[in-house]
């Protein structure tokens, strides 16, 4: 969890290397390049494991199909009759490598069905959500994929405060299946993402450090699936 947001890959690798770790697990905030891997190897790091949207050369790569998250969210909204779908694109730094592919996946689903996707830049503040909700009538959207549950909950509350009925006027879906989404009214529909569990990741780190893991390469993670609740 050592801070690396906003750093170039090699600069992040040097910051990690200063800690003299046995292994580095990168969760996707920085794209790990071959140069970064070389810096880490030279510093004595025995294993580099990445969790992200694509495989990284020279690492044990756990790859999540981020476009699929947006695709299944849009497919669900389209199946319920929605034709003009907003997709939240967070303005916070470090999220672009996740939000961009999710937007691409939603566009893929919309194009296949003849629906429309509208990107919606949104900062994680009440003020930003309120400003977007105030523009809702002119946007003409009948559904929104909120990038994840946190942004979806933020926007849904702003829409309700602006008099937009959810799901009557606009269906809302998030992602990550947070418990808090089930406590809202209406309960938040979400995309559940099957990820590697902590014990499995720990075992991979142990095997990689001890040289007993399989050769470095791409390991796909499990699929994403929609959990339908009241908001959509």
C-alpha positions in Angstrom: 0.0 0.0 0.0 3.0 2.2 -0.3 2.0 5.4 -2.2 2.6 5.4 -5.9 -0.3 7.2 -7.4 0.9 9.7 -10.0 4.4 8.3 -10.3 5.9 6.9 -13.5 6.5 3.2 -13.5 10.2 3.4 -12.9 9.9 6.0 -10.2 7.3 3.9 -8.4 9.7 0.9 -8.7 12.5 2.9 -7.1 10.2 4.0 -4.2 9.2 0.3 -3.6 12.8 -0.9 -3.9 13.9 1.5 -1.1 11.8 -0.6 1.3 13.9 -3.7 0.4 10.9 -6.0 0.1 11.1 -9.7 -0.7 8.1 -9.3 -3.0 6.0 -6.6 -4.6 2.3 -6.9 -5.3 1.1 -4.1 -7.5 -2.7 -3.6 -7.4 -2.9 -1.6 -10.6 -2.3 2.0 -9.6 0.9 2.0 -11.7 1.5 0.1 -14.9 4.5 -2.1 -14.2 6.9 -2.0 -17.1 9.8 -4.3 -17.9 12.1 -1.4 -16.8 10.3 -1.3 -13.5 10.6 -5.0 -13.0 14.4 -4.8 -13.8 14.8 -2.1 -11.1 13.0 -4.3 -8.6 15.0 -7.4 -9.5 18.3 -5.6 -9.1 17.3 -4.4 -5.7 16.8 -8.0 -4.5 13.0 -8.4 -5.0 12.4 -12.1 -5.6 8.8 -11.9 -6.9 6.7 -9.2 -8.7 3.0 -9.9 -8.8 0.6 -7.6 -10.6 -3.2 -7.3 -10.3 -4.7 -5.3 -13.1 -6.2 -5.0 -16.5 -3.4 -6.7 -18.5 -0.4 -8.9 -18.1 2.9 -7.3 -17.3 6.1 -8.8 -18.7 8.3 -10.5 -16.2 5.7 -10.7 -13.5 3.1 -13.1 -12.2 0.1 -11.3 -13.6 -3.4 -11.6 -12.2 -5.6 -10.1 -14.9 -9.1 -8.8 -14.4 -11.2 -8.3 -17.5 -12.2 -4.7 -16.7 -14.1 -4.2 -20.0 -16.3 -7.1 -19.0 -17.4 -5.2 -15.9 -18.8 -2.4 -18.0 -20.2 -4.7 -20.6 -22.3 -6.8 -18.2 -23.6 -3.6 -16.5 -24.7 -2.2 -19.8 -26.1 -5.5 -21.0 -28.3 -5.6 -17.9 -29.6 -2.0 -18.4 -30.3 -2.6 -22.1 -32.2 -5.8 -21.2 -34.5 -3.8 -19.0 -35.3 -1.5 -21.9 -32.9 1.3 -21.3 -31.5 2.9 -24.4 -29.5 5.9 -23.4 -27.0 5.0 -20.7 -24.6 7.3 -18.8 -21.3 5.8 -17.6 -19.5 7.6 -14.7 -15.8 8.3 -15.4 -14.2 9.3 -12.0 -12.1 12.4 -12.1 -9.8 11.2 -9.2 -6.3 10.3 -10.2 -5.2 6.7 -10.4 -8.6 5.3 -11.6 -8.2 5.8 -15.4 -6.8 2.3 -16.0 -10.0 0.9 -14.5 -12.6 3.4 -15.7 -11.4 3.6 -19.3 -11.8 -0.1 -19.9 -15.2 -0.2 -18.1 -16.4 2.6 -20.4 -15.1 0.7 -23.4 -17.0 -2.5 -22.3 -20.2 -0.5 -21.9 -19.8 1.0 -25.3 -19.2 -2.5 -26.8 -22.5 -3.7 -25.3 -24.4 -0.6 -26.4 -23.1 -0.8 -30.0 -24.2 -4.4 -30.3 -27.7 -3.4 -29.2 -28.0 -0.1 -31.0 -28.1 1.8 -27.7 -26.2 5.0 -26.7 -23.5 5.5 -24.1 -22.7 8.9 -22.7 -19.5 9.4 -20.5 -20.1 11.3 -17.3 -17.0 12.8 -15.6 -17.7 12.9 -11.9 -15.5 13.9 -8.9 -16.2 12.0 -5.6 -17.9 15.0 -3.9 -21.5 16.0 -3.2 -20.9 19.2 -5.1 -19.9 17.4 -8.3 -22.7 14.9 -8.0 -25.3 17.7 -7.4 -24.1 19.6 -10.4 -24.4 16.5 -12.6 -27.9 15.7 -11.2 -28.9 19.3 -12.0 -28.1 18.7 -15.7 -30.0 15.4 -15.8 -33.0 16.6 -17.7 -30.9 18.0 -20.6 -28.8 14.8 -20.8 -31.9 12.7 -21.4 -30.5 9.5 -19.8 -32.7 6.6 -18.7 -29.9 4.7 -17.0 -26.4 5.1 -15.5 -23.6 2.7 -14.7 -21.8 4.4 -11.8 -18.3 2.9 -12.3 -18.5 1.3 -8.8 -20.9 1.2 -5.9 -19.4 4.3 -4.2 -19.8 6.6 -7.2 -23.2 5.0 -7.9 -24.4 5.7 -4.4 -23.2 9.2 -4.5 -24.9 10.0 -7.8 -28.1 8.1 -6.9 -28.5 10.2 -3.8 -28.0 13.4 -5.8 -30.5 12.3 -8.4 -33.1 11.6 -5.8 -32.5 15.0 -4.2 -33.0 16.5 -7.6 -36.4 14.8 -8.0 -35.3 12.0 -10.3 -37.1 8.8 -9.6 -34.8 5.7 -9.3 -35.5 3.4 -11.1 -38.6 4.9 -12.7 -36.9 7.8 -14.5 -33.3 6.4 -14.4 -32.0 3.0 -13.5 -28.7 2.9 -11.6 -26.1 0.1 -11.3 -22.7 0.1 -9.6 -20.0 -2.5 -9.2 -18.1 -4.3 -6.4 -21.1 -5.5 -4.4 -20.5 -3.5 -1.3 -22.7 -4.2 1.7 -23.7 -0.6 2.0 -25.5 -0.8 -1.4 -27.9 -3.3 0.1 -28.8 -0.9 2.9 -29.9 1.9 0.5 -33.5 2.4 -0.6 -33.8 1.5 -3.4 -31.3 -1.3 -2.9 -28.4 -0.8 -5.4 -28.0 -3.2 -8.3 -24.3 -4.0 -8.8 -21.7 -6.0 -10.7 -20.1 -8.7 -8.5 -16.5 -9.2 -9.5 -14.9 -12.5 -8.6 -11.4 -11.8 -7.4 -8.6 -13.9 -6.1 -9.0 -14.4 -2.3 -6.5 -13.3 0.2 -5.3 -16.8 1.0 -4.7 -17.6 -2.6 -2.8 -14.4 -3.1 -0.7 -15.1 0.0 0.1 -18.6 -1.3 1.1 -17.2 -4.7 3.5 -14.7 -3.0 5.0 -17.5 -0.9 5.5 -19.8 -3.9 6.9 -17.0 -6.0 9.4 -15.9 -3.3 10.5 -19.5 -2.7 10.8 -20.2 -6.4 8.1 -22.9 -6.4 5.5 -21.0 -8.4 4.8 -21.6 -12.1 6.7 -19.5 -14.5 5.6 -15.9 -14.7 2.7 -15.2 -17.0 -0.9 -14.3 -17.3 -3.5 -15.8 -14.9 -7.1 -14.8 -15.7 -9.3 -14.0 -12.8 -12.9 -15.0 -12.7 -15.8 -13.3 -14.4 -18.1 -10.5 -13.5 -21.9 -10.9 -13.0 -24.8 -8.7 -12.3 -26.7 -8.8 -9.0 -30.1 -7.3 -9.7 -31.8 -5.2 -6.9 -34.3 -2.4 -6.8 -32.3 0.4 -8.4 -32.5 -1.1 -11.9 
